[in-house]
Amino acid sequence: MTALTLSTSSAATVRADAVVVGVAKGAKGVVVAPGAEAVDKAFGGKLAAVLETLGASGAEGEVTKLPAADGLKAPVVLAVGLGEAPGKDDGYANEALRRAAGSAARALTGSKKAGFALPVEDAEAAAAVSEGALLGAYSFTAYRSNGNGQNAKGAKKNDAKSAPLAEVALLGTKPRDKEFKAAAERSQALAAEINRARDLINMPPNDLDPKAFAAEAQAAAKEFGLKVEVLDEKALKKGGYGGLLGVGQGAEAPPRLVRIAHTHAKATKTLALVGKGITYDSGGISLKPAGHNETMKCDMSGAAAVFAAVVAAARLGLEVNVTGWLALAENMPSGSATRPGDVLTMYSGKTVEVLNTDAEGRLVLADALTRASEETPDAIVDVATLTGAMVLALGNRTFGIMANDDAFRTSVHEIAEEVGEQSWPMPMPSELRKGMDSPVADIANMGERMGGGLVAGLFLKEFVGEGITWAHLDIAGPAFHEGAPWGYTPKGGTGSAVRTLVRLAERTAAGDLG
């Protein structure tokens, strides 16, 4: 991964391939952001004018490269837009810094080192720039040709021009300051785990089936001192995990339930995270229509986020017990696949009439939620690319939050906004529950079409242990980005919800959630 260093060097003296400065949209044109004073001086105080001549406006994510002026050690200046300039007494928002750093890092693909001279007045701003740069530099190259007809996976050298920015030097910081050092270390650990989630999401399903995903968890557990338990198809059958088995029975690759846990000797709280891990979703017998299958390797994004968050908690040494449950299965059509009309007996003992085999995520999550509830954690959060209805409601960049406790839902929403993940609290209307009444089973896996995302949340609620605080994150929109990269968001897997889960764990450790 891209290296991160804290540097006391100025933008004028740093030896790098490029120096990154921030610019913004002011009332009268381009405004040079704090941190770029030395560069502006090298341009005779006319950096803003030069950039405007080149067409720069300071708009968010806008990147303008220009040759460095005399007096600068770096040969290239990269100006990145921060959006609207803040008021006189206000600073730049952390998310604006995060996105700008990501855009700059991506624009410097192929460079060995860049000095980032963005506004870093405190450790929090430094963390935002660090995160943005490290996430923006991400690229998934494991399956690309290295130019000579050989697969790049495992190759010693990739094309240097397409290699991610190798080093980010954060200028104007305090390398010996405890807060700055802690911010840098946290950013590195967090970015590494978000990028781990991205790698898993981007991996093709022929290489990442439930067994392979479980092996990834076992390897990480060994590396970071986590406890791991894997239930294979025999253990699932013995335990009565009807949801996981029902979804996975049509595939040659059998399902798995993985428990991976970070524990701390001083912890007084336990947080359980449950992730939907459908490593490929064809829809099963209720086959998805043409044009909807191509990205369904991403249907394990919730499990990837949970996995990454647990490892991050361990790397950061958080004083909270964090247990991740990865509900892993392939949803495939075959002669052995679950049919619409079948009734499954879940791990909880409840029976579910399957009306649509493409509503499979809630079935695997139901088993995992029941199992997680048996350990009576202080709170459970599940994460899933669960419904297209949530995408219709909130778009491609915002995930929905439902909960059985309004205060907890508000806390999760505030945490998501704080770390820069767009989210929105959603209701759980009780009248929608009746639509899932079944004439043959305790509940059906489908209800009213309108409000389908809310119906799915109500279904999951049925499998949460009594008295346990629970929230559900439907990340179907932001989990996989099909358009052009923007900010620190790449094309493909994004690692959505990892930052929210990690900050939730930090808040729980600090006792800030009550």
Order of alpha helices (4+ residues) and beta strands (2+ residues): beta-beta-beta-alpha-alpha-beta-beta-alpha-beta-alpha-beta-alpha-alpha-beta-alpha-alpha-beta-beta-alpha-beta-beta-beta-alpha-beta-alpha-beta-alpha-beta-beta-alpha-beta-beta-beta-alpha
